């Protein structure tokens, strides 16, 4: 998918200046890095990726806690560098919280037609407010990937919403952009109820329009329907694969814990045996609990490395691919909303035209004025229908490029993840085999030399 490294254990977080000159110095972006921390690929559009085209480089860093009590949350430092003339400056820094990234994703989904807008990292059940925790570092890496894809995309990086996100430092304006109930813990519940209600409203509208579908209604081609079904099935299969890989990784971690507990028990037995040998027979060989403990202690490290490799080399790339499938399904949903809106407007125009035909040519007076108002409303709806159809054509044209990129990215990511997983599994198996050979070498030598009684 990309060459971004997996999030490592975060270092100790330095205190962030709250105000004054220190705060201003902290929000100074400095020179542009020689290479981005996250390298991604982008869809190929004709003429959209020229060398003379504008570029945008965004970095997400320095998670820090802001506020107290119920208003406590984590913010991230966003630094950018660009040659886009529409920006007020060639570089700058702002701080943003998680819900601000959600706002940007929603705005781009509504404004950039046919593009696969990346998804922000999923929310967690537990509230995270420790900037130095592994969970916050993983979220920061996910947000960095989110911004890298937006900055590299030839259309999304030119969006006015991206410019507002990177430049507007007025905190009060962000409160008006995103209501309080869409921030923090309540946002999950509100979004779930909203999506459910929107589904009901859409089904009701579809049912009312199905009986009187316009002749020139917009219908998707069968090829597009097949692609949507394919991606939907692929998404469900990836969910099962992620679940199975996660279970394997948890099993590996559980095995490590069992090995460690078993080693602790063997260490206690070895201590008891040492005491017994000192009392009874110093020449007795005993059961060699120490050697058994050393064997399982040596096998713990390869098992732990295998579980960690499963997470880094296989599970996390699978989660990225699943997130990409979810983003593509969201793009399909946005395209469907454009089609549904076109059909609703067309149905309204037909109803108005039917009403106008029954009015005939009224005499001058209130009825003629009423008919003129209805004709103006129909004219506005025709303009809206034309604009909606233009949006749909842009969706179709852009989605062809996005789908080509999606399939290339999908094949590359899955192939690389599988290759690395097989190599990591082979390394772990080889390491465990070598450990066992070292501990059983004495037994092998014993069986290799036959006793004299059995020699011919």
Secondary structure, 3 states (H helix, E strand, C coil): CECCCCCCCCCCCCCCCCCHHHHHHHCCCCCCCCCCCCCECCCCCCCCCCCCCCCEEEEEEEEEEECCHHHCEEEEEEEEEECCCCCCCCEEEEEEEHHHHHHHHHHHHHHCCCCCCCCCCCCCCCCCCCCCCHHHHHHHHHHHHHHHHHHHCCCHHHCHHHHHHHHCCCHHHHHHHCCHHHCCCHHHHHHHHHHHHHHHHHHHHHHHHHCCCCCCCCCCCHHHHHHHHHHHHHHHHHHHHHHHHHHHHHHHHHHHHHHHHHHHHHHHHHHHHHHHHHHCCCCCCCCCHHHHHHHHHHHHHHHHHHHHHHHHHHHHHHHHHHHHHHHHHHHHHHHHHHHHHHHHHHHHHHHHHHHHHHHCCCCCCHHHHHHHHHHHHHHHHHHHHHHHHHHHHHHHHHHHHHHHHHHHHHHHHHHHHHHHHHHHHHHHHHHHHHHHHHHCHHHHHHHHCCCHHHCC
